[in-house]
Amino acid sequence: MADLYVFAFRTRSPHFLADKGSIVGISGPFLTSHQPTFESMGATFSRFETLACRSIEEHVQVLLETVDGMSGRGDLPDE
């Protein structure tokens, strides 16, 4: 079993994302049977898309598909 964390973040000017508002990213997955660490199982990523552009579930799906496609592994845990 593993946990995937979804987060929203903002930046301040002069950062190029400052005017976009809240941006979505994911971190993990992290094995629930282990002590928390800084090491994930390879799906910590953001496409720098706004929180409002899709539902949380859709963000997670798109982000995991992107990470999966970049890694070529095809072995990320299902929801």
C-alpha positions in Angstrom: 0.0 0.0 0.0 1.2 3.5 -0.8 0.2 7.1 -0.4 0.3 9.8 -3.1 0.1 13.4 -1.9 -1.5 16.1 -4.0 -0.5 19.6 -3.3 -1.2 23.2 -4.5 1.4 25.9 -4.3 1.8 29.6 -5.2 4.8 31.7 -6.0 5.5 35.4 -5.8 6.7 37.9 -8.4 9.0 38.0 -10.2 8.6 34.2 -10.6 7.1 33.2 -14.0 4.2 31.4 -12.3 3.2 34.2 -9.9 0.3 35.3 -12.0 -1.2 31.8 -12.4 -2.5 31.4 -8.9 -2.5 27.9 -7.3 -0.5 25.3 -9.2 -0.9 21.6 -8.6 1.7 18.8 -8.1 2.0 15.3 -6.7 4.5 13.7 -4.4 5.1 10.0 -3.9 4.0 7.4 -3.8 5.3 6.6 -0.4 5.0 3.1 1.2 2.6 3.3 4.1 4.5 0.4 5.8 7.7 2.4 6.0 8.9 5.4 8.0 8.4 8.6 6.0 11.5 9.7 4.1 12.5 12.1 1.4 12.7 9.2 -1.1 9.6 8.6 -3.2 8.8 5.9 -5.6 9.3 8.2 -8.6 6.1 10.2 -9.1 7.0 13.6 -7.6 6.1 16.0 -10.4 4.1 19.1 -11.5 3.0 20.2 -15.0 2.6 23.7 -13.5 -1.1 23.7 -14.3 -3.6 25.8 -12.3 -5.7 24.1 -9.7 -8.9 25.5 -11.3 -8.3 23.9 -14.7 -9.5 20.4 -13.8 -10.7 18.4 -10.8 -8.2 16.9 -8.3 -8.9 13.4 -9.7 -8.2 14.6 -13.2 -5.0 16.3 -12.1 -3.8 13.1 -10.4 -4.6 11.1 -13.5 -2.8 13.5 -15.9 0.2 13.8 -13.7 0.6 10.1 -13.1 0.2 9.5 -16.9 2.9 12.1 -17.6 5.3 10.6 -15.1 4.6 7.1 -16.3 5.2 8.1 -19.9 8.4 9.9 -19.0 9.8 6.9 -17.1 8.6 4.3 -19.5 8.0 2.0 -16.5 4.3 1.6 -16.5 4.3 0.3 -13.0 3.0 3.1 -10.8 0.3 2.0 -8.3 -3.3 2.4 -9.2 -5.7 4.6 -7.2 
